[in-house]
Amino acid sequence: MISIPKMWELLQIMILRTDSKIVGTHTFRRFFLVLLRPAHV
């Protein structure tokens, strides 16, 4: 049986991974918009 602290550790890792994915996507989109902006002007 897996101990509760171990499960909590895994849960935190999963949350951190999804957070970094979301942040990465957001940063990429912002960067992309900044790159596209001069082309429109």
Backbone as XML, in Angstrom:
<?xml version="1.0"?>
<chain id="A" units="angstrom">
  <residue number="1" name="MET">
    <atom name="N" x="0.841" y="-1.208" z="0.000"/>
    <atom name="CA" x="0.000" y="0.000" z="0.000"/>
    <atom name="C" x="0.877" y="1.259" z="0.000"/>
  </residue>
  <residue number="2" name="ILE">
    <atom name="N" x="0.496" y="2.223" z="-0.821"/>
    <atom name="CA" x="1.249" y="3.479" z="-0.918"/>
    <atom name="C" x="0.903" y="4.364" z="0.273"/>
  </residue>
  <residue number="3" name="SER">
    <atom name="N" x="1.937" y="4.934" z="0.884"/>
    <atom name="CA" x="1.716" y="5.827" z="2.026"/>
    <atom name="C" x="1.109" y="7.146" z="1.548"/>
  </residue>
  <residue number="4" name="ILE">
    <atom name="N" x="0.362" y="7.804" z="2.421"/>
    <atom name="CA" x="-0.311" y="9.064" z="2.068"/>
    <atom name="C" x="0.701" y="10.160" z="1.679"/>
  </residue>
  <residue number="5" name="PRO">
    <atom name="N" x="1.806" y="10.341" z="2.417"/>
    <atom name="CA" x="2.773" y="11.367" z="1.991"/>
    <atom name="C" x="3.292" y="11.136" z="0.570"/>
  </residue>
  <residue number="6" name="LYS">
    <atom name="N" x="3.487" y="9.876" z="0.198"/>
    <atom name="CA" x="3.963" y="9.549" z="-1.149"/>
    <atom name="C" x="2.918" y="9.933" z="-2.189"/>
  </residue>
  <residue number="7" name="MET">
    <atom name="N" x="1.662" y="9.644" z="-1.904"/>
    <atom name="CA" x="0.568" y="10.011" z="-2.806"/>
    <atom name="C" x="0.496" y="11.527" z="-2.963"/>
  </residue>
  <residue number="8" name="TRP">
    <atom name="N" x="0.647" y="12.252" z="-1.847"/>
    <atom name="CA" x="0.605" y="13.718" z="-1.857"/>
    <atom name="C" x="1.740" y="14.278" z="-2.702"/>
  </residue>
  <residue number="9" name="GLU">
    <atom name="N" x="2.921" y="13.629" z="-2.578"/>
    <atom name="CA" x="4.093" y="14.037" z="-3.349"/>
    <atom name="C" x="3.811" y="13.891" z="-4.845"/>
  </residue>
  <residue number="10" name="LEU">
    <atom name="N" x="3.253" y="12.739" z="-5.221"/>
    <atom name="CA" x="2.909" y="12.491" z="-6.624"/>
    <atom name="C" x="1.880" y="13.495" z="-7.126"/>
  </residue>
  <residue number="11" name="LEU">
    <atom name="N" x="0.895" y="13.806" z="-6.289"/>
    <atom name="CA" x="-0.149" y="14.761" z="-6.650"/>
    <atom name="C" x="0.458" y="16.139" z="-6.911"/>
  </residue>
  <residue number="12" name="GLN">
    <atom name="N" x="1.361" y="16.566" z="-6.023"/>
    <atom name="CA" x="2.016" y="17.867" z="-6.183"/>
    <atom name="C" x="2.824" y="17.917" z="-7.473"/>
  </residue>
  <residue number="13" name="ILE">
    <atom name="N" x="3.527" y="16.817" z="-7.787"/>
    <atom name="CA" x="4.317" y="16.746" z="-9.020"/>
    <atom name="C" x="3.399" y="16.877" z="-10.239"/>
  </residue>
  <residue number="14" name="MET">
    <atom name="N" x="2.267" y="16.172" z="-10.214"/>
    <atom name="CA" x="1.302" y="16.241" z="-11.313"/>
    <atom name="C" x="0.773" y="17.658" z="-11.494"/>
  </residue>
  <residue number="15" name="ILE">
    <atom name="N" x="0.439" y="18.323" z="-10.382"/>
    <atom name="CA" x="-0.076" y="19.699" z="-10.415"/>
    <atom name="C" x="0.984" y="20.634" z="-10.992"/>
  </residue>
  <residue number="16" name="LEU">
    <atom name="N" x="2.228" y="20.477" z="-10.532"/>
    <atom name="CA" x="3.321" y="21.314" z="-11.018"/>
    <atom name="C" x="3.532" y="21.116" z="-12.514"/>
  </residue>
  <residue number="17" name="ARG">
    <atom name="N" x="3.425" y="19.878" z="-12.968"/>
    <atom name="CA" x="3.608" y="19.590" z="-14.393"/>
    <atom name="C" x="2.530" y="20.252" z="-15.234"/>
  </residue>
  <residue number="18" name="THR">
    <atom name="N" x="1.271" y="20.141" z="-14.807"/>
    <atom name="CA" x="0.184" y="20.755" z="-15.572"/>
    <atom name="C" x="0.305" y="22.276" z="-15.531"/>
  </residue>
  <residue number="19" name="ASP">
    <atom name="N" x="0.714" y="22.828" z="-14.380"/>
    <atom name="CA" x="0.901" y="24.276" z="-14.253"/>
    <atom name="C" x="1.977" y="24.756" z="-15.216"/>
  </residue>
  <residue number="20" name="SER">
    <atom name="N" x="3.109" y="24.053" z="-15.269"/>
    <atom name="CA" x="4.199" y="24.455" z="-16.149"/>
    <atom name="C" x="3.777" y="24.352" z="-17.611"/>
  </residue>
  <residue number="21" name="LYS">
    <atom name="N" x="2.937" y="23.372" z="-17.936"/>
    <atom name="CA" x="2.429" y="23.239" z="-19.305"/>
    <atom name="C" x="1.565" y="24.440" z="-19.662"/>
  </residue>
  <residue number="22" name="ILE">
    <atom name="N" x="0.655" y="24.823" z="-18.748"/>
    <atom name="CA" x="-0.248" y="25.957" z="-18.971"/>
    <atom name="C" x="0.562" y="27.253" z="-19.105"/>
  </residue>
  <residue number="23" name="VAL">
    <atom name="N" x="1.515" y="27.447" z="-18.197"/>
    <atom name="CA" x="2.362" y="28.645" z="-18.220"/>
    <atom name="C" x="3.182" y="28.678" z="-19.505"/>
  </residue>
  <residue number="24" name="GLY">
    <atom name="N" x="3.720" y="27.528" z="-19.907"/>
    <atom name="CA" x="4.504" y="27.435" z="-21.138"/>
    <atom name="C" x="3.677" y="27.819" z="-22.354"/>
  </residue>
  <residue number="25" name="THR">
    <atom name="N" x="2.450" y="27.333" z="-22.420"/>
    <atom name="CA" x="1.551" y="27.636" z="-23.534"/>
    <atom name="C" x="1.220" y="29.123" z="-23.544"/>
  </residue>
  <residue number="26" name="HIS">
    <atom name="N" x="0.928" y="29.684" z="-22.364"/>
    <atom name="CA" x="0.578" y="31.095" z="-22.233"/>
    <atom name="C" x="1.739" y="31.981" z="-22.674"/>
  </residue>
  <residue number="27" name="THR">
    <atom name="N" x="2.948" y="31.641" z="-22.216"/>
    <atom name="CA" x="4.145" y="32.409" z="-22.567"/>
    <atom name="C" x="4.388" y="32.332" z="-24.071"/>
  </residue>
  <residue number="28" name="PHE">
    <atom name="N" x="4.230" y="31.135" z="-24.630"/>
    <atom name="CA" x="4.427" y="30.935" z="-26.070"/>
    <atom name="C" x="3.441" y="31.778" z="-26.872"/>
  </residue>
  <residue number="29" name="ARG">
    <atom name="N" x="2.178" y="31.811" z="-26.453"/>
    <atom name="CA" x="1.151" y="32.586" z="-27.156"/>
    <atom name="C" x="1.461" y="34.076" z="-27.097"/>
  </residue>
  <residue number="30" name="ARG">
    <atom name="N" x="1.899" y="34.540" z="-25.921"/>
    <atom name="CA" x="2.249" y="35.960" z="-25.776"/>
    <atom name="C" x="3.419" y="36.305" z="-26.685"/>
  </residue>
  <residue number="31" name="PHE">
    <atom name="N" x="4.428" y="35.421" z="-26.688"/>
    <atom name="CA" x="5.616" y="35.617" z="-27.521"/>
    <atom name="C" x="5.224" y="35.660" z="-28.999"/>
  </residue>
  <residue number="32" name="PHE">
    <atom name="N" x="4.321" y="34.758" z="-29.383"/>
    <atom name="CA" x="3.841" y="34.663" z="-30.755"/>
    <atom name="C" x="3.111" y="35.944" z="-31.158"/>
  </residue>
  <residue number="33" name="LEU">
    <atom name="N" x="2.267" y="36.471" z="-30.262"/>
    <atom name="CA" x="1.532" y="37.710" z="-30.531"/>
    <atom name="C" x="2.484" y="38.882" z="-30.711"/>
  </residue>
  <residue number="34" name="VAL">
    <atom name="N" x="3.517" y="38.939" z="-29.880"/>
    <atom name="CA" x="4.521" y="40.010" z="-29.980"/>
    <atom name="C" x="5.243" y="39.915" z="-31.323"/>
  </residue>
  <residue number="35" name="LEU">
    <atom name="N" x="5.530" y="38.694" z="-31.770"/>
    <atom name="CA" x="6.195" y="38.501" z="-33.063"/>
    <atom name="C" x="5.291" y="38.918" z="-34.221"/>
  </residue>
  <residue number="36" name="LEU">
    <atom name="N" x="3.996" y="38.624" z="-34.111"/>
    <atom name="CA" x="3.065" y="38.927" z="-35.194"/>
    <atom name="C" x="2.709" y="40.411" z="-35.267"/>
  </residue>
  <residue number="37" name="ARG">
    <atom name="N" x="2.742" y="41.094" z="-34.126"/>
    <atom name="CA" x="2.307" y="42.491" z="-34.071"/>
    <atom name="C" x="3.015" y="43.384" z="-35.104"/>
  </residue>
  <residue number="38" name="PRO">
    <atom name="N" x="4.362" y="43.362" z="-35.221"/>
    <atom name="CA" x="5.023" y="44.246" z="-36.196"/>
    <atom name="C" x="4.587" y="43.977" z="-37.641"/>
  </residue>
  <residue number="39" name="ALA">
    <atom name="N" x="4.223" y="42.748" z="-37.945"/>
    <atom name="CA" x="3.795" y="42.386" z="-39.301"/>
    <atom name="C" x="2.483" y="43.086" z="-39.669"/>
  </residue>
  <residue number="40" name="HIS">
    <atom name="N" x="1.615" y="43.310" z="-38.678"/>
    <atom name="CA" x="0.324" y="43.954" z="-38.927"/>
    <atom name="C" x="0.471" y="45.458" z="-39.104"/>
  </residue>
  <residue number="41" name="VAL">
    <atom name="N" x="1.451" y="46.050" z="-38.453"/>
    <atom name="CA" x="1.631" y="47.510" z="-38.482"/>
    <atom name="C" x="2.163" y="47.941" z="-39.846"/>
  </residue>
</chain>
